[in-house]
Amino acid sequence: MQNIPPERQRKLRTWTHAKQAYALKGFGKSGEEVILLDLASNDYLGLSKHPKLIEAVNQVIALDGVGAGASRLVTGSRPIHQELERDLASWLGQESVLLFPSGFQANLAGVLALADRSTTVIADRLIHHSLLIGVKASGANLKRFAHNDLDDLERHLKLCNNKNNQRKSLVLTESLFSMEGTSPPLQIMARLCEKHGAQLFVDEAHALGILGSDGRGLCHEISEPITLLSGTFGKAFGSGGAFLASSKRMREHLLQTCGAFRYSTALAPPLAAAALAALHLINENKAWGIELQKRANNWRSRLSQAGWLRPPGHGPILPLVIGTDQQALYYQNKLEKEGLLSIAIRPPTVPEGTSRLRLIIRRDLPDGTLERLLNVLEAS
Ligand SMILES: Cc1ncc(COP(=O)(O)O)c(C=O)c1O
């Protein structure tokens, strides 16, 4: 077992929602109760406590109970799964969708469907752990390109073209990187993949509900085909569970061959119901994503005016890169004392020397939150 030095060890803290969904109730260092404004979770649209989601969950529980009781291929399939798959595919402009119990599982399954020992996988240096685990499990040859650097990607693609005894290469990226707040130039990337005959798998976990037209993610705007797209309901959708979106042919292939789908209990029906209610809300409130991005960009400008490096990107993830573990923890504790919760993200999650506060903007944060944050940062 890996030996983790004490300063790198993580502690589990338990939180419940306070009266307002945007605040969390937990316990401080000496066991005292604390209520903190949530600048840390991925509940970007504040949907996890939305009455429509709760109502949908209750209705499905009354009909179907809590758990699915079996894999989708045994007795675990419910009408709510099919309804969610159909509406989601149509919203995304994709031929089909297949649900998974978690995004980690969906990513693992997606990579395994597209890669094997004879594949070269070319992955952005900062892709999510679940995708990397998929590559490891597939036995593929892994190459990494510099974060969002298309010249470096093309260099790798050209090298792959020279090897003719292998399966199509596979490019892996995310449409909104969760620790960086950055997005790749996806349209150009998709063209490059097409030109070099490579498959493209995009993880839209953090973008869905926020980025792209009406919050439909960045793949929705791409003219070239995307081989596979993954998304999770655990973030802007305020629920849990995940999916892979693809052609009908690919869905059928996943259904027939994918162990992570076949041999796992189906997504719990109440979570599927909450995800469907969230999808309908997002579709009815098309401005939510744009409004959140506007607010996030205002935060970026104000932080940079206050002397911080402007956090990159346009979405609701604003990393404030600080440096050492200790410095980042110092700021986390300082914010906590003033009622604000932002988590210090440290290696190995991010590269050495780039420990950071991962600030998350939620749609429902009260006015004045930014000023509170700036006051604490300024006084540090
Ligand atoms: C980029 C990315 N992909 C996939 C996942 C996994 O999703 P889930 O939480 O549904 O397992 C996460 C969640 O942490 C993520 O940040």
The ligand as an SDF file (V2000), in Angstrom:
LIG
                    3D

 16 16  0  0  0  0  0  0  0  0999 V2000
  -14.2430   15.3880  -15.3980 C   0  0  0  0  0  0  0  0  0  0  0  0
  -14.9550   14.3410  -14.6220 C   0  0  0  0  0  0  0  0  0  0  0  0
  -15.3420   13.2270  -15.2520 N   0  0  0  0  0  0  0  0  0  0  0  0
  -15.9790   12.2420  -14.5890 C   0  0  0  0  0  0  0  0  0  0  0  0
  -16.2600   12.3410  -13.2470 C   0  0  0  0  0  0  0  0  0  0  0  0
  -16.9500   11.2100  -12.5470 C   0  0  0  0  0  0  0  0  0  0  0  0
  -18.2990   11.4600  -12.4420 O   0  0  0  0  0  0  0  0  0  0  0  0
  -19.1640   10.8120  -11.2740 P   0  0  0  0  0  0  0  0  0  0  0  0
  -18.9950   11.7180  -10.0980 O   0  0  0  0  0  0  0  0  0  0  0  0
  -20.5390   10.7550  -11.8030 O   0  0  0  0  0  0  0  0  0  0  0  0
  -18.5760    9.4560  -11.0140 O   0  0  0  0  0  0  0  0  0  0  0  0
  -15.9190   13.5020  -12.5660 C   0  0  0  0  0  0  0  0  0  0  0  0
  -16.2890   13.6360  -11.1330 C   0  0  0  0  0  0  0  0  0  0  0  0
  -15.6060   13.8500  -10.2730 O   0  0  0  0  0  0  0  0  0  0  0  0
  -15.2220   14.5270  -13.2630 C   0  0  0  0  0  0  0  0  0  0  0  0
  -14.8310   15.6330  -12.6340 O   0  0  0  0  0  0  0  0  0  0  0  0
  1  2  1  0
  2  3  1  0
  2 15  2  0
  3  4  2  0
  4  5  1  0
  5  6  1  0
  5 12  2  0
  6  7  1  0
  7  8  1  0
  8  9  2  0
  8 10  1  0
  8 11  1  0
 12 13  1  0
 12 15  1  0
 13 14  2  0
 15 16  1  0
M  END
$$$$
